[in-house]
Amino acid sequence: MKAYKTEINPTPSQIELIHKTFGCTRYIYNQFVFENLENLASNKDFVSAFDFSKRVNNDPNTPTWLKEVPSKAIKQALIYADRAFKDYFSKRNGKPKFKKKGSSESFYLIGTIKVERHRIFVPKLKWLRLKEFGYIPNNISSVTISMKNGRYYISCLCKDEVDERIP
């Protein structure tokens, strides 16, 4: 596996969707952490990410704005929160903390990701323009979109094709 990180130049509507996704992933992560910390304090059972996801998807009181963003990003936020609790239970880390706005804005996506010379196709966001082009290969397995200092970046995780021929 090899990662390639480059700056992207999203349109204003894509920027809006990226910021909504940042907020939704932070919200769902914090909801999961809050509920499980409450359960630990009252000696109730731990709720897994899978069970929490099922409940959120089937709950009629779920906010409608959670449906506007990529579902894979929300699933991955729950997986990260679940991993934080597992690390806490195995005494590798302390209690999971709540995510704050602006500290580390990023989200993870998988799906059908296509690359052309100067742009990349990401689910829900459609085609994103790259500021540097020509060096990202086509065999992308996942991407992470992040923001730092008002600039947007995409990090692509690619499967390396190893040349099996004997020299």
Secondary structure, DSSP 8 states (H G I E B T S, - for coil): -EEEEEEEE--HHHHHHHHHHHHHHHHHHHHHHHHHHHHHHTT-----HHHHHHHHHH-TTS-GGGGSS-HHHHHHHHHHHHHHHHHHHTTSS-------TTTSEEEEEES--EE-SSEEEETTTEEEEESS-S---S-EEEEEEEEETTEEEEEEEE---------
